[in-house]
Amino acid sequence: MTTATGLQSGQIRVAGQGAIWRAPLGTVLPTDSTTALDAAFVNLGYAKSGFVFTPSLKTSPVMGWQSTNILRLITTEKTTKLGFELLQSNADTLALAWDGTIVPGTGNAFSIDIPDDASVNEAAYVVDMVDGSVSYRFVIERAALLTPPTIKGDRTAETSYAFEVQVLVPADGSRSIKPYGVDAAVASA
């Protein structure tokens, strides 16, 4: 039996370390996976299970009189969502979770000013992933919360905030997600 040359266990990546960052629209964005981020980016802290990018593609089939098979597919929609579940409760996560503004009180007291009208909460996101000497960075210039997050409180588990954001096309029409990395297995291809 011969071993396929494409089988390379050293090319398996695990997102063992990383961070999810958020910044206001218009923040200077990184153009690689190793440069320090602009100070406007806020690290959203511990995430329960990392992150999930969920792409979606919708097509419309073109049929012909002379065939019962599809002749061509026309792409009608291509979207990507970013999902993550945050574990830390702080001013950044609570303001994001409630789409509001933290109002400090006396001592450690606070309240959250939540607007009555629904707003589209757009921001820039960066997702970093590190596996040893390998690093990946996904830069999203513009994204919006799809729905208010699921906030889970349980007597026997940590409180968490599950978010799903829709990746949007930047104002200049450039790519929605810009992936960067340092990985010999990819760079040498």
C-alpha positions in Angstrom: 0.0 0.0 0.0 1.4 3.4 -0.9 1.0 6.5 1.2 -0.6 9.5 -0.5 1.9 12.4 -0.6 -0.9 14.8 0.3 -1.2 13.4 3.8 0.8 15.8 6.0 -0.1 15.7 9.7 2.2 18.8 10.3 -0.3 20.8 8.3 -3.2 20.3 10.7 -4.0 23.6 12.5 -5.6 24.0 16.0 -6.8 27.4 17.1 -5.3 26.9 20.5 -4.7 30.6 21.2 -6.3 33.7 19.8 -8.5 36.6 20.3 -11.6 38.4 19.0 -11.2 42.1 18.6 -13.7 44.9 17.9 -13.2 48.5 16.9 -15.3 51.4 15.6 -15.8 51.6 11.8 -13.0 53.6 10.2 -10.3 52.3 12.6 -6.9 51.6 10.9 -6.9 48.0 9.9 -3.9 45.6 10.0 -2.4 44.2 6.7 -0.7 41.1 8.1 -1.1 38.6 10.9 1.6 39.8 13.3 1.6 43.6 13.5 0.1 45.1 16.7 -3.5 46.3 16.2 -4.6 50.0 16.4 -5.3 51.0 20.0 -9.0 51.4 19.1 -9.4 47.6 18.9 -10.8 46.1 22.1 -10.0 42.4 23.0 -13.4 40.9 23.8 -11.8 38.4 26.2 -12.4 34.8 26.8 -14.5 33.0 24.2 -16.2 29.7 25.0 -15.1 27.7 22.0 -13.3 30.0 19.8 -15.0 31.3 16.6 -17.0 30.0 13.7 -17.2 31.5 10.2 -20.3 30.3 8.4 -20.4 31.0 4.7 -23.6 30.7 2.7 -24.1 30.5 -1.1 -27.5 30.7 -2.8 -27.8 29.9 -6.5 -30.4 30.0 -9.2 -30.3 27.1 -11.7 -30.5 27.7 -15.5 -32.4 25.0 -17.2 -32.7 24.3 -21.0 -35.4 22.8 -23.1 -33.0 20.1 -24.4 -31.8 18.8 -21.0 -33.3 17.7 -17.7 -30.0 18.6 -16.0 -28.9 22.0 -14.7 -26.9 23.8 -17.4 -25.5 26.5 -15.2 -25.8 28.0 -11.7 -26.1 31.8 -11.2 -24.9 32.9 -7.8 -27.6 35.1 -6.3 -26.2 35.5 -2.8 -23.0 34.9 -1.0 -22.8 35.8 2.7 -20.5 35.0 5.7 -21.4 35.2 9.4 -19.0 35.2 12.3 -20.2 33.5 15.5 -18.6 33.5 18.9 -19.7 33.1 22.6 -18.1 35.4 25.1 -17.5 34.5 28.7 -16.3 37.6 30.4 -18.7 40.1 31.9 -17.3 43.6 31.6 -18.1 47.0 30.2 -17.2 46.0 26.6 -19.2 42.7 26.5 -22.3 44.1 28.3 -22.5 47.2 26.2 -22.2 45.0 23.1 -24.7 42.4 24.4 -27.3 45.0 25.3 -26.5 47.4 22.4 -26.3 50.1 25.0 -24.0 52.4 27.0 -22.6 51.6 30.4 -23.5 54.3 33.0 -21.2 54.2 36.0 -22.8 54.6 39.4 -21.4 54.9 42.9 -18.7 52.4 43.9 -19.0 49.4 41.6 -22.6 50.1 40.6 -23.7 50.7 37.0 -26.7 50.7 34.8 -27.0 50.2 31.0 -28.7 52.8 28.9 -30.5 50.7 26.2 -32.0 52.7 23.4 -35.7 51.9 22.6 -35.1 52.0 18.9 -33.3 49.1 17.3 -30.1 50.2 15.7 -27.6 48.5 13.3 -24.5 48.0 15.4 -21.7 48.1 12.9 -18.0 47.7 13.7 -14.7 46.3 12.5 -13.6 42.9 13.8 -10.3 41.1 13.8 -10.0 37.4 14.7 -6.5 36.1 15.6 -5.6 32.4 15.7 -2.2 31.1 16.8 -0.9 27.5 16.7 2.7 27.5 17.7 4.7 29.4 15.1 1.7 29.6 12.8 -0.6 32.6 12.9 -3.8 33.5 11.1 -5.6 36.8 11.2 -9.0 37.5 9.7 -9.7 41.2 9.2 -13.3 42.3 8.8 -13.6 46.0 8.0 -17.4 46.1 8.4 -19.8 43.8 10.1 -23.1 44.2 12.0 -24.8 42.3 14.8 -27.5 40.1 13.2 -29.7 39.8 16.3 -29.3 40.6 20.0 -27.1 37.9 21.5 -28.4 35.0 23.4 -27.5 35.7 27.0 -27.3 32.5 29.0 -27.3 32.4 32.8 -27.4 29.0 34.6 -26.9 27.9 38.2 -24.4 25.3 37.2 -22.5 27.0 34.3 -20.8 30.3 33.5 -22.8 33.2 32.1 -22.2 33.6 28.4 -23.1 35.9 25.5 -23.5 34.2 22.1 -23.1 36.6 19.2 -23.6 36.3 15.5 -22.4 39.1 13.2 -23.0 39.5 9.5 -20.0 40.3 7.5 -20.7 43.3 5.2 -19.0 44.7 2.1 -16.8 47.7 3.0 -17.8 51.2 1.8 -15.0 51.1 -0.8 -16.3 47.7 -2.2 -13.2 45.8 -1.3 -13.2 42.2 -0.1 -15.4 41.6 3.0 -12.8 39.4 4.8 -9.1 39.8 4.4 -7.2 36.7 5.7 -3.5 37.0 6.5 -1.1 34.5 8.0 2.3 33.1 8.7 2.4 29.5 7.8 5.2 27.7 5.8 2.8 25.1 4.5 0.7 27.8 2.8 3.5 30.2 1.8 5.5 27.5 0.1 2.7 26.4 -2.1 
